[in-house]
Amino acid sequence: MSVVILQPSNKTLVFSQYLLPTTGFISSREHNWVVKLSNKSSLPGSYNRLCSSKSPNSSTESSSQEDSKRFPWKVHLEEWNVPWDWKIVLYVMAPYLMSILFTGIVESKGNSQNAIQTSIHNTDEEALKFLVDQLLKTVVKLSVLFVFVNPYQPFPEDVFSYRWNQPFNLKNGWVLWGFGGLIAASSCVFLIKGFTSGLNVSQVQNEAEALLRLSPLIGASKISNVSLLAVLGILTPICEETIYRGFLLTSLSKWLPVNVSVFLSSAVFTLAHQSPGKSTEIFIFGLALGFVYARTRNLLAPITMHACWNLAVVLTLIYFKAQGEDILNYVS
């Protein structure tokens, strides 16, 4: 067995290689490289069973880790070290930027708008078309992303991370932080809109214009309701959070501070929705999604937030429709 022993000497690591007849292993423990052997006599000179060397920044990192253990709720945002360069970011985000710059033809003025508004009497068929259309769009968007980033695999463990374990962990539990972020974002939206234009249900919509176009499907039938819930509660959160938080935010943090990356990704997220009347809510919600993701480094947290927000909006409108309310009063 060949073992390299690292010996600190005048702040320089000295490497010595020994051929040892016994078994052992080398492990890394919080930036301390540890050599352990099963036979004490195998180590030369004054070395015994254990030899380790700390990294130069170990004292600072240890202090940070100690603070994290003492204050698990403390928000400490770290950048991501993504393996791709700015060209990949531009290639992936180009369609979204083009959609923003050229009045949103792809997303907000396409055929689906006219189809839904002119086919009110056949809501089940239109609902299924809408579901299939959004499913195909989601597959295409995520496939394009995969094509560009796949050559850089394996990714760092905190890039495109979907971790199901420890959902209620105080430090980074995806359920705990997801619902906490949802409550915080909703509270901010209510407070800000309450100060500006009065508090009512329509002000908590984060996709009002989209819901206005889809209003003929809301509460029209079981099939239309299921289709809407599947799109807005599953497909949209997974697709948008993977792209705007999982890719764009993490990529920006390679060159910019995390706080700035959260701000910029939220701005792009807001512009991409092309909902001027609801830009404040969308931007606040985007900030909350970004900070929750930066804290947990787990995409399940913002996906949970996004899904719960959309589901709450749609279910509320379905309920109002069932009570005979005109839901256009809430989405216009």
Buried (B, 14 or more C-beta within 10 A) or exposed (E): EEBEBBEEEEEEEEEEEBEBEEEBEBEEEEEBBBBEBEEEEBBEEEBEEEBBBBEEEBEEBBEEEEEEEEEEEEEEBEBBEBBBEEEBBEBBBEBBEEBBEEEBEEBBEEEBBEBBBEBEEEBBEBBBBBBEBBBEBBEEBBEBBEEBBEEBEEBBEBBBBEBEEBBEBEBBBBBBBBBBBBEBBBEBBBEBBEEEEEEEBBBBBBBBBBBBBBBBBBBBEEBBBEBBBBBBBBBBBBBBBBBBBBBBBBBBBBEBEBBEBBBBBBBBBBBBBBBEEBBBBBBBBBBBBBBBBBBBBBBBBBBBBBBBBBBBBBBBBBEBBEEEBEBEEBBB
